[in-house]
């Protein structure tokens, strides 16, 4: 999706990389820490990486939503507006 959007706006699927020490450092950090570069396992062309990327992304969003719901519930019960009176 991102490549398609960039292609529509810029006329190219990939933008030219910036130059400078900050860009180089960021690129090196990204290469060293990427778990699934280009949605594939390192050194593999198998499509299983795409499935793992989707499932792990969905799990991360689910965990974030559940955590946010618990946080809202916790802070709602700590006085102030929204506190139930019985």
C-alpha positions in Angstrom: 0.0 0.0 0.0 2.7 2.5 0.9 4.7 1.9 -2.3 1.5 2.3 -4.4 0.7 5.6 -2.6 4.2 6.9 -3.1 4.2 5.8 -6.7 0.9 7.7 -7.3 2.2 10.9 -5.7 5.9 11.0 -6.7 5.7 9.0 -9.9 8.2 6.4 -8.6 7.7 3.5 -6.2 10.8 4.3 -4.1 12.0 7.7 -3.2 15.7 8.6 -3.4 17.5 7.9 -0.2 18.8 10.9 1.7 22.5 11.4 2.2 24.4 12.2 5.4 25.5 10.5 8.6 22.1 10.5 10.2 20.6 8.7 7.2 23.4 6.2 7.2 23.1 5.6 10.9 19.4 5.1 10.7 19.8 2.7 7.8 22.3 0.6 9.7 20.2 0.5 12.8 17.2 -0.5 10.7 19.1 -3.3 9.0 20.5 -4.6 12.3 17.1 -4.6 14.2 14.6 -5.5 11.4 12.9 -8.8 12.4 11.2 -9.2 9.0 12.8 -7.0 6.4 10.5 -6.6 3.4 8.0 -8.9 5.1 10.3 -11.9 4.8 12.6 -13.8 7.1 16.3 -12.8 6.8 17.9 -14.8 4.0 14.6 -16.4 2.8 12.3 -15.7 -0.1 9.5 -17.7 1.4 6.1 -16.0 1.8 5.7 -17.2 5.3 7.2 -13.9 6.5 4.2 -12.1 5.1 1.8 -14.2 7.2 3.9 -13.8 10.3 4.0 -10.0 9.8 0.3 -9.8 9.5 -0.4 -12.0 12.5 2.1 -10.2 14.7 0.8 -6.9 13.6 -2.8 -7.9 14.5 -1.6 -9.3 17.8 0.1 -6.0 18.6 -3.0 -4.0 17.8 -5.2 -6.3 19.9 -2.8 -6.0 22.8 -2.7 -2.2 22.5 -6.5 -2.0 22.4 -6.9 -4.4 25.4 -4.3 -2.4 27.3 -6.0 0.9 26.6 -9.4 -0.5 27.7 -7.9 -1.6 31.0 -6.2 1.7 31.5 -9.4 3.6 30.8 -11.3 1.4 33.2 -8.6 1.8 35.9 -8.5 5.6 35.7 -12.3 5.9 35.5 -12.6 4.3 38.9 -10.1 6.6 40.5 -12.5 9.5 41.3 -13.5 12.5 39.4 -15.9 12.4 36.5 -17.5 9.2 35.5 -17.3 7.6 39.0 -20.3 5.5 39.8 -22.3 6.3 42.9 -24.4 3.6 44.6 
